C-alpha cells in the first residue's frame, strides 16, 4: 500500500491475502467469524468510550477480519461494493438516498 | 464510483456520505450500530447457506453500515487501514504474518 495515494480496496484485500490467507484457510470461516465478532465488540467499546485513535484502530480491525473471511470465500469486496452501491442507494436508486423514513430511518 | 477502475475506499466513503449522512446523523451511532448488527447476522446466514451472490451483497451491506458509523464520527477508513495494516501485520510487522499460532491461530 502506497503511503500517499488513496487506498485501493482491492490492493488492501490482496495485502491481507498475502499476510494471512494460510492461517485464514486453516481456521476456516466459522473460526474467523468468531474473531470478527470479538473485534466488533471492541469497536462498540471504542465508540462508547475510546479515543478517536482507538476507534480508528478498531474500525481497521473489523474491516481486516471481514476481508479475511471474504478471502476464504474468494469474494472480491471491491466488486461486491460496486454491485450493491455503485449505482446509488439500493433502496431508491438515488445518489442521495430518498427512501421513506418508515423503511430505514 | 467508476465502473472500471479499482474502487478507492475514500471515494466509496464519500459516496456513502453523500447518500446517507443526513439520516446517519439523525439516527446517531447507537441506532446505526443496531443496523450494522442486523447486517452482520444476515452475513452469517449467507455464509452458512447463501449463494455467492447473497454473500457478496451481505459483505457490501456490512461495509456500508460500518462506513456510515465512521462518517458519523468523521473517521477516514482509508487512513485507519493504512495506519494499522500499512506496514504489515500489526503483531509481527511482517508482510506475511509470522505471529506464533498460540496468539492468534
Interface residues (C-beta under 8 A of the other chain):
Chain A: X1 X3 X6 X7 X8 X9 X10 X11 X12 X15 X16 X18 X19 X20 X23 X26 X27 X29 X31 X33 X35 X37 X40 X44 X47 X52 X55 X56 X57 X59 X60 X61 X62 X63 X64 X66 X69 X70 X73 X75 X77 X78 X79 X80 X81 X82 X83 X84 X85 X86 X88 X89 X94 X95 X96 X97 X101 X104 X105
Chain B: X1 X3 X6 X7 X8 X9 X10 X11 X12 X15 X16 X18 X19 X20 X23 X26 X27 X29 X31 X33 X35 X37 X40 X44 X47 X52 X55 X56 X57 X59 X60 X61 X62 X63 X64 X66 X69 X70 X73 X75 X77 X78 X79 X80 X81 X82 X83 X84 X85 X86 X88 X89 X94 X95 X96 X97 X101 X104 X105
